[in-house]
Amino acid sequence: MSVLWNPDALVPMFDHEEILSAVKGHSPTDEQKAALWPQASLHRARTPADDATEAAVLILLYPHEGEMRLPLMRRTSVDGDVHSGQISLPGGRREANESLRQAALRETHEEIGVQIAESQVVGSIDPLWIPVSGYIVYPFVAVGRGPFEFTPDAREVESVIVSSVEELSRAELRSTFERADRSLPCWRLPEGKVWGATAMILTDLLARLAQARPG
């Protein structure tokens, strides 16, 4: 039987070894993820289409003022883009001449102006298939030394939003909303709603961190 965790007791500050252990550890079970969202549906399509487009995102963790922080961004509004205006992690489509890891780092540099070395990437977590846009997204985790000076690309990024593991662990910010007859998980941050693929990826990360430091 899986051991559940208490998301309200998640300690915000993790050292490098704990983050490495979390990323390299076992994938969280659906039961463990559901502990964060007891009222939400975490159902998702698991088998990508044969013609799925590969993309990569970066979870950039860095300690600052007693918190383990990470940048998110609000995408610019573009007609016809199903993810337009949403809050997401930096990232995008893999180009033909690069690896998925390189794609995550390149997109992070292009979108929010932060240069991260490949040596700072501690690993990747479970990929996520997004049927609505046809992407299979590979999340990578890096640990950096902040604070960073973010310079968003105005063509793609409306603003950079700095959150933290501590903030994402606060019960009062976890919520749900109804969409297509389903109750979907989201964080209601002061800057806006974090939902969809980004919420699923961050849920995976929090569950892994909790496994790395249970109790």
C-alpha positions in Angstrom: 0.0 0.0 0.0 1.3 3.4 -0.9 2.2 5.8 1.9 0.4 9.1 1.5 1.9 12.4 2.4 0.6 15.5 4.0 1.1 18.4 1.5 0.5 20.9 4.2 3.6 19.7 6.1 5.9 20.0 3.1 9.0 21.9 4.2 10.0 24.5 1.6 13.8 24.5 1.7 15.4 21.5 0.1 19.1 21.1 -0.4 20.8 19.9 -3.6 21.0 16.2 -2.6 17.3 16.1 -1.6 16.3 17.6 -4.9 18.5 15.1 -6.8 16.9 12.3 -4.8 13.4 13.5 -5.6 14.1 13.7 -9.3 15.9 10.4 -9.5 13.3 8.6 -7.3 10.3 6.6 -8.1 7.4 8.2 -10.0 4.7 9.2 -7.6 1.6 7.1 -7.7 -1.8 8.5 -8.7 -2.8 8.0 -5.1 0.1 10.1 -3.9 -0.7 12.9 -6.3 -4.4 12.9 -5.4 -3.4 13.7 -1.8 -2.7 17.2 -3.1 -6.0 17.5 -4.9 -8.6 15.3 -3.1 -11.5 17.1 -4.9 -10.0 17.2 -8.4 -9.8 14.8 -11.3 -6.2 13.9 -12.2 -7.2 11.7 -15.1 -5.1 12.3 -18.2 -4.4 10.6 -21.5 -1.3 8.5 -21.1 -0.5 7.2 -24.6 0.8 9.9 -26.9 -0.2 10.0 -30.6 2.3 8.7 -33.1 2.8 12.2 -34.5 3.1 13.9 -31.1 5.4 17.0 -31.1 8.2 16.8 -28.6 8.7 19.8 -26.3 10.6 20.4 -23.1 10.1 22.7 -20.1 12.4 23.7 -17.2 11.7 23.8 -13.5 14.5 26.1 -12.3 14.8 25.8 -8.5 16.9 28.2 -6.6 17.2 29.2 -2.9 16.4 32.8 -1.9 15.4 34.3 1.4 14.6 31.0 3.0 12.5 29.7 0.2 13.1 27.3 -2.8 11.8 29.5 -5.6 11.0 28.9 -9.3 10.1 31.1 -12.2 6.8 30.7 -14.1 5.6 33.0 -16.9 2.4 34.2 -18.4 2.3 33.6 -22.1 1.3 36.4 -24.4 -2.2 36.2 -26.0 -2.1 34.9 -29.5 -5.1 34.0 -31.6 -5.4 30.3 -32.3 -3.0 29.2 -29.6 -4.8 26.9 -27.1 -2.2 27.8 -24.4 -2.4 31.6 -25.1 -2.4 33.7 -22.0 -1.8 30.8 -19.6 0.7 30.7 -16.8 3.3 28.0 -17.6 6.9 26.9 -17.1 9.5 28.2 -19.6 9.9 25.8 -22.5 8.9 24.9 -26.0 9.3 22.7 -29.0 12.5 20.7 -29.6 14.4 21.6 -32.7 15.8 19.0 -35.0 19.5 19.6 -34.1 19.1 19.5 -30.3 18.3 17.1 -27.4 15.2 17.6 -25.2 17.5 18.9 -22.4 19.0 21.4 -24.7 15.6 22.5 -25.9 14.5 23.2 -22.3 17.6 25.3 -21.6 17.5 27.2 -25.0 13.8 28.0 -24.5 14.4 29.2 -21.0 17.1 31.5 -22.2 15.0 32.8 -25.0 11.8 33.3 -23.1 12.9 34.7 -19.7 16.6 35.6 -20.3 18.3 33.2 -18.0 21.3 31.1 -19.1 21.5 27.7 -17.3 24.3 25.3 -17.9 23.6 21.7 -18.7 25.6 20.7 -15.6 23.0 22.5 -13.5 20.2 20.1 -14.7 19.8 17.4 -12.1 17.4 15.2 -14.2 13.9 15.0 -15.6 10.5 13.8 -14.4 7.7 12.1 -16.1 6.7 13.4 -19.5 3.1 14.6 -20.0 1.0 14.1 -23.2 -1.3 17.0 -24.0 -3.9 15.9 -26.5 -5.4 19.3 -27.0 -2.2 20.7 -28.5 -0.6 17.5 -29.7 2.5 17.9 -27.6 4.4 15.5 -25.4 6.2 17.6 -22.8 9.4 16.5 -21.0 10.0 18.4 -17.8 13.6 18.9 -16.7 14.7 20.1 -13.2 17.7 22.4 -12.6 19.2 23.9 -9.5 20.6 27.4 -9.8 22.1 30.2 -7.7 19.6 33.1 -7.5 18.3 35.5 -7.4 18.1 36.0 -11.2 17.4 39.0 -13.3 14.6 37.9 -15.6 14.3 39.6 -19.0 11.2 38.2 -20.7 10.9 38.1 -24.5 7.9 40.4 -25.2 6.9 38.4 -28.2 6.2 35.3 -26.2 6.1 36.3 -22.5 3.8 38.8 -20.9 5.4 38.6 -17.5 7.6 36.4 -15.3 6.0 35.2 -12.1 8.3 34.0 -9.3 6.6 31.3 -7.1 8.1 28.9 -4.5 7.7 25.4 -3.2 6.5 27.0 0.0 3.8 29.0 -1.9 2.7 25.9 -3.9 2.4 24.0 -0.6 -0.1 26.4 0.9 -3.5 24.8 1.2 -5.4 28.0 0.8 -3.9 28.5 -2.7 -4.9 25.1 -3.9 -8.2 25.0 -5.6 -10.3 23.5 -8.5 -12.4 24.8 -11.3 -14.9 23.2 -13.6 -14.1 22.6 -17.2 -15.7 20.2 -19.6 -17.7 18.6 -16.8 -14.5 17.9 -14.8 -13.2 19.4 -11.6 -9.6 20.3 -12.5 -6.8 21.2 -10.1 -5.3 24.6 -10.0 -3.3 27.0 -7.9 -4.9 30.4 -7.5 -1.8 32.6 -7.1 -2.1 36.4 -6.7 -0.9 36.7 -10.3 -3.5 34.3 -11.7 -4.5 30.7 -12.1 -2.0 27.9 -12.7 -3.7 24.8 -14.2 -3.5 22.2 -17.0 -0.2 20.7 -17.9 1.7 23.0 -15.6 -0.3 22.1 -12.6 0.2 18.4 -13.4 3.9 18.8 -13.8 4.3 20.7 -10.5 2.1 18.2 -8.7 4.5 15.5 -9.8 7.4 17.6 -8.5 5.8 18.3 -5.1 5.0 14.6 -4.6 8.6 13.7 -5.4 9.9 16.2 -3.0 7.6 14.8 -0.3 8.9 11.3 -1.0 12.5 12.6 -0.6 11.7 14.0 2.8 8.7 12.1 4.2 7.0 12.9 7.5 
